[in-house]
Amino acid sequence: MSNNTQNWRIDIDTDNLAWLHFDKADASTNVLSKDVLAELSEKVTELENSKANCVIIVSDKDNGFIAGADIEGFTVLKNADEGVALIQEAQQLFDRIESLPMPTLCVINGFCLGGGLELALSCRYRLALDDPKTKLGFPEVNLGIFPGFGGSLRSTQLLGAPTAMNMMLTGRNLSARAARKVGLVDAIAPQRLLLQTAKQMALKPPSPHKASFLQRLTNKAIIRNILGNMMRKQVRKKARPEHYPAPFALIDHWVENAGRRGDMLLGEAHKVAELVTGPTAKNLIDVFYMMEAMKSQGSAKDCNAQHVHVIGAGVMGGDIATWCALQGLTVTIQDQKPEFLVNMMTRAHKLFKRKLKQPRLIREALDRIVPDIEGLGVQHADVVIEAIFENVEAKHALYQKLEPVMKPTALLATNTSSIRLEVLSTCLDNPSRLVGLHFFNPVAMMQLVEIVKADNTDDAVVKQACDFARRISRLPLPVKSGPGFLVNRVLMPYLMEAVTLVEEGVPAPLIDKTAKSFGMPMGPIELADTVGLDICLHVAEILTQDMDINVPTRLKDMVEKGLLGAKSGQGFYQYEKGKKVPQASDGNMPKHLQNRLMMRMINEAVSCLDEGVVENQQLLDAGIIFGTGFAPFKGGPMHHIKTEGKETMVSLLDELSTTFGDRFKKDDGWKSLEIG
Ligand code: NAI
């Protein structure tokens, strides 16, 4: 045995089975870092020389198997050659595991992602824990790369191209049962039988899973070309190659190299190394760190909440209550009108069906929501979330009834999108207990929650709110109470500029197309229609009280006429059965169209940073990407300024303000802005 056993350990049992335990030292999660791989290589040498009957790889961490390769290893690469060397070393190691003389079995006890799944694929068998926490997938595409440790080779061989490529192109995870269905794992077992099943499989190895004839056919040259074109078409609907090159590079690589093992491995090494050292992957890796930074604002473990009481069962309150129940909490939901409660239960049922699938789990989730017209849940709740009309008097009247009844330790949160906490808390005996939990619409899709704090909000309350956000699997972003907080404040000038452009006669589809070519997931006009023009107008009008933004007359007129966007069937676009009626996006492109849209948002972002609305540049980029969809591959507004150059951006603002007016005047924050 080697002396160097920081992370891996081999135990030989009485049946001569070698149990290879992985427990990364000083870490809560197993990842494949450089030192872990180097040590694994030593263990593989031991196994190559051993007479064990079978090797069983297990994780000693309760939370899962392996979360992937260590991302930090990618960030230190100086050039693509270093990337090729790193990837090829791992590929050779996994080849050696695949070639071990005895059968190999991997026991997957939770997440098994990226490099972890590639390691599992180099074993002859995979056994997965039958539990909702088990997730198998290739999330690499979200980081701007694709599997490079033999994953594109082995997954397409084992599963056939359609299933394997779909996993790699979308980054979606499979549950244990879904993985068994497609042949990614050979067997599944509940926790109490997991190791026993592993032992049985090791002692009596079954015949390993193999791709069917039809699945193998999908990797043949003639089929590859056809499938490759279909895949490119599908991916193009979601991403552009100039913004997100990785999925396109993966398709090219597979079409070019599949069927030739050596070329598949070489292709992976070179393409992934090139991608990982390119600008998109660098920015997307930074986005990953931004998510980690938001996650570290709170801790689910520190949250003792069991019961949430939500007041207001409208668009937001109903969906917040539903989301909390989905996350295992007991929820009482109060509304002054019973019909809103009926509507929200119907919506909840729909979401649970989509997310939980199994009838028992759906029933249990529905049972966790208790409609509560009289508000009897308030006195028992650990968290009370107010989501009633955006009206100060109504909110004050409600808080005055809540405060004397609530548990003294319970969190009192508002979902207000535009009223300052200082204004809302004046009616409370203890104003320091009110915090904003600003969810975004649609709640089930938008991970970000702004944690709004006024100067007098208790720090412990802010922490409690961040912990709660983590408990319900959302990303908490502490922001200072101020007009529009962070997200609406940077979004509104951008949306208003877009409406101004429509007023000037620029076709809406052209504006949306231009924003999308910058990298926004949806154009501003379509976004306004989706949010609801009445809501946009309401928020914009509140912001005009503190900010220098002009609300275009066009927007007011449309709302007056009842043209509210998607929900009314007509906004800037027309909608049939909730779907936008397509409109041609041609027309003359006016000068500075893209700059006018984006620079208003970027200038406001600089202002927010200067005023300390968020703590630092990283959290600012995070909030704007996760709240507005700002081109993730550009890494957020601060990264974008760095890429373009601060001076260039300042000159652009000068030019825009000369041509289009003071709304483009550069914010004072540019003077002190230090871009790394
Ligand atoms: P909504 O109008 O859809 O729902 C409000 C609900 O509150 C209605 O069902 C109403 O019957 C109920 N309600 C009003 N006063 C009540 C009271 N005293 N007691 C019990 N129930 C009462 O409103 P929406 O859009 O859900 O907004 C709620 C809050 O969330 C507002 O503060 C809004 O600014 C904020 N918000 C809205 C977003 C959106 O996109 N709609 C996004 C983020 C925040």
Boltz pocket constraint, residues with backbone or C-beta under 6 A from the ligand:
constraints:
  - pocket:
      binder: B
      contacts: [[A, 311], [A, 312], [A, 313], [A, 314], [A, 315], [A, 316], [A, 317], [A, 334], [A, 335], [A, 336], [A, 337], [A, 340], [A, 386], [A, 387], [A, 388], [A, 389], [A, 390], [A, 391], [A, 394], [A, 398], [A, 415], [A, 416], [A, 417], [A, 418], [A, 438], [A, 439], [A, 440], [A, 441], [A, 531], [A, 535]]
      max_distance: 6.0
